[in-house]
Structure formats: C-alpha cells, structure tokens
Amino acid sequence: MTPNLIRQAAVMLSNLLEFNSPADAKLSEFFRNNRDLGTKERAFVAESVYGVLRRLRFLSAVTANDDNDPDDARKLVLAWMLRIQGMSIQKIESMLTEQQIEWAHTIKAKSTENLPLAVQADVRDWLWEKLVAQYGEKEALTIARSMHDAATLDLRVNTIKGTRDDVMAKFIAENTSGESNVTKTPYSPIGLRMPLRLNISRHVMFTEGQIEVQDEGSQILAHLVAPKRGMMVADFCAGAGGKTLAMGALMRNTGRLYAFDVSEKRLHSLGQRLKRSGLSNLNAQSISSETDPKLKRLNGKFDRVLVDAPCTGLGTLRRNPDLKWRQTPQDLAELTVKQANILARASKLTKAGGRLIYSTCSLLRDENEQIAENFLAAHPDFKLLNAAEILKQQQINLDTGDYLKLLPHLHNTDGFFAAVFEKTDGSTESAKVVAPVVAEAEAVVETVTTEPKAKKSAAKAKVAKPKAVKEATVEETLVGGTVVEDAMEEEAEVKEKVAKPKVVKEKAVKEKVVKEKVAKPKAVKTKAVKE
C-alpha cells in the first residue's frame, strides 16, 4: 500500500459514486486504462471500492461533520480501512497527509450508537421498509448484513465433460499449500465452492469447458426446471446462457433447447460459452420482445419453459453492492409490470402437462410471490407445484415450501426465488398441440449452434430501460489475492440512467417505540478527486 494507491482507490470510488452505470463495468475500464497496476495494487483498489459500496451508509455516517456534509471519496476509503478493515492509524500514518491523519482520528473516534436501522443495514430507506414489512426487523437486518460480505466463487461442473469428483481432485492436486481450497456445494450435486477466488477464466479446466462460474442458486434452479432427455425446453430470458447450458447438460445433449433473449450482445456471449460446453442441442434466437410474432407458431410446443425474469437483482448484493443505491421504487414498479407480461406470454409456449418456471434473483415479494399469485389467478389452466418435492426427485434435499426461496444467510447463495407451474391437460390451447413438434419448431426458429452474431447496434444498452438480470462471460479483476468476476453468473444489468446524486440522503428510519432525533444520512455529493 502506498499514498498513490490510496489516491487511485479514491479516484475510482469518486467515479463509482455517480451511480450512472454498473460498478463492475467502470472498474474494468479503470484497470484497462491503468495496466501498470500490479496484481496487489488492483486487488486493493477493487476491494476497497467494493467495500465502501457495501457499507456506504454506515461509512457516510462516520465521516460526516454535519447532516449535509457531502461524501468525500478520500474520507470513505480511509473510513473503510479504519472502521471496517480494523487497521490502526499508526500502521498507515506514514502514507497519509497531515489532513488525512486529522480525518483518521476523527473517523476513529466517531460514535455509532443509536444509528437508524436502515443505516446499520446499509440500504436505502425505501428498501429497508420493504424488507421489514416482508421479513420483520430482526430478519431484515440479518439479511441485509449478510450482503456485507463478498460472495464465494461457485463453479458448476459441466457433466458433459467430467464429474465433480474428478474436477475437485484436480483442484486439490494443484494446491501447493497442502490445504483444500475447494469444497462441494451443499445442495447442488454438480457444484464446487472456492472460499478464496482464483483467476478462473485462465484456468485450463475453464477454457476447455469442464467448469463454468455459476452461483449455487442458479445451479439449483436448473435442477428445479428438471429437464429430461429428449424434451423441448425454452429459456425465455436466456441472457448469456448460464442456466441454459446447465439445462443442456442435464438433458445429456439430447432433445431441443432454445435460448431466447432481446439482447444479441448477451446471446453473443452465449455463443462463446457454447463453444466450450460441448453441447450440440442448443438453438439461440434473438427476439424483439416477449410479443415477437415469430414466437406465435411455437405456442404449446415446450415441455419446459424457464422465465428467469428481468428484476432488481437485489438478491445479488454480495456481488453487486451498487444495485442497492442505483435501484429506485420506480424501477421496481416498472419491472413488476414487465415480469407479469413476460410470464403471461411465456405461458403460451407451454404444452399441456408441461411446466412453466418463473424465477428472479430478488428478495422482494413484489417481484416474487405476488407475481406468482397474480399469474395463477389470471390463468386457471395452470397449477402450482411444490418446489421441494421436485428437488427431492432430483436428489436435492432442500425444502423451502411451495416456492424455492434462497437467502444468503441461510443457504450461502445469492437471493433466489422460483415458482413452478404445470399446465393442465384440460386447457383450450393444449388441444391444438401436435405431437411431432421438433421439425416445425426448427422451421420457425433460426438455429444457432455455434456463435450468434451480435449486431453493432445492440452493443450499447438503451438508457432508462430496466433490463434483464444477465448471465455474462467471466471477465475478472483481482481482489485481495482473489478475483471479482466482472460478469458473475447472476450479475444484474439494471436501468442505465444518470442517477441523481442522492444515494443516501434520506430521512432517518423511525423506531417503533421511541422516536429519536438522529442525523440525516447524507447525499452522495462526491467531491471530485483529481488524478
């Protein structure tokens, strides 16, 4: 650590606090423009800026001089080092200016008693109110705090090319420290977990397609879809295809697997991953929207339809802490309308006796149970199946009730929700289904079994349009001897807009019994840190 490195971390953080684009994208750009930084230097910059984003409201409180004092990126990095990392002033004093030393003593001495619960949880007030209403104060605080820690690196073993035991043995054999650095995931039968992250994108097992980066929650979702050999399966919001490829492996490369998405850029990433996977039963197709006319002739054709819907991504805050500052109630309202529309359209693709699976990586009932309940009320030709029973049939012992509900503090996964609906045989549309559907589907859908071509016009995300939680290729940056995947399996691609610089300027949360006057959490009005 050097004075210049602390300054560069503050420069990077100052840029991120504008909240006008995803943090991982900005961080990747920063490293591309600063190639002289070594592994340890990159690790410090990435770890410190992500650390501040995870604890922004708390750190904003301990660096404040008054209620309206704008956040200063230099102070925030210093506060993260002293109050979160537990460094002593004596240890870093030689790297600080006189002004920074003065800040350090003030930050170290700042009392944090009686902070509002939303500040302790490090979330916006509107999100805290949602979490409390749904989970109660105690569990809401536990859930929010579980997001303060970075996620582990979860890997999915591609069973087309190997077994979990074989891959695990290779990783253990490579570890020169003599300690096991890899364990089996507790629920997914095809998952491995790395407590210390590696630069996995350059590992031979990754480049040869034996492993993929994928949170255990996503792996469980693929098993919940329960695709079987010879089936026709659709991934309706495929993104870059992490779950698509997982389902293809479960189908043992048989049947027909279709990946639909509105982004050709994301499907381009799927094409790259497909080359490594060894799968040959996958067809990728770009669609204009869920109402694309080319989908009409596929109605009633699919045994399984997965709708991994666009969502707030608030279950992925361990990986994408900037989302809790970038998302707004308006985003949530717009997304719930979109989710309902997509699910309704996808239901028409499902054949009689087939299953429709709805999922999000959100923690909120608005995007989860409410969407499922509204769908059932409007579609009497579908019934809800018990998720725990389906997983049990897949040899996964995980019972969260009728719905699949995963939480970081309980399952050490991202926050996930899924509901499984089955289309009853008595539906009107089901009578129109013709058995030999594969040939007709192939005539309708342009198959892409190698790499879908991305149009230049699709390269840039449209401004102010909520987008799908994507699954992208792994482009990594180092963090504390570990790596941060710039595009982790459930990394949220959210509304691209210039956010108002008011991330944490909110009224203090009122306690239920005693009404205390507390300092207002400040706005993120960042002072520019010059290069």
Beta strands, then each sheet from edge to edge (+ up, - down):
strand 1: 153-157
strand 2: 183-184
strand 3: 191-194
strand 4: 211-213
strand 5: 232-235
strand 6: 256-261
strand 7: 282-286
strand 8: 302-308
strand 9: 350-360
strand 10: 382-385
strand 11: 404-406
strand 12: 416-423
strand 13: 476-479
strand 14: 482-485
sheet 1: 2+ 3- 1+ 4-
sheet 2: 7+ 6+ 5+ 8+ 9+ 12- 10+
sheet 3: 7+ 6+ 5+ 8+ 9+ 12- 11+
sheet 4: 13+ 14-
end
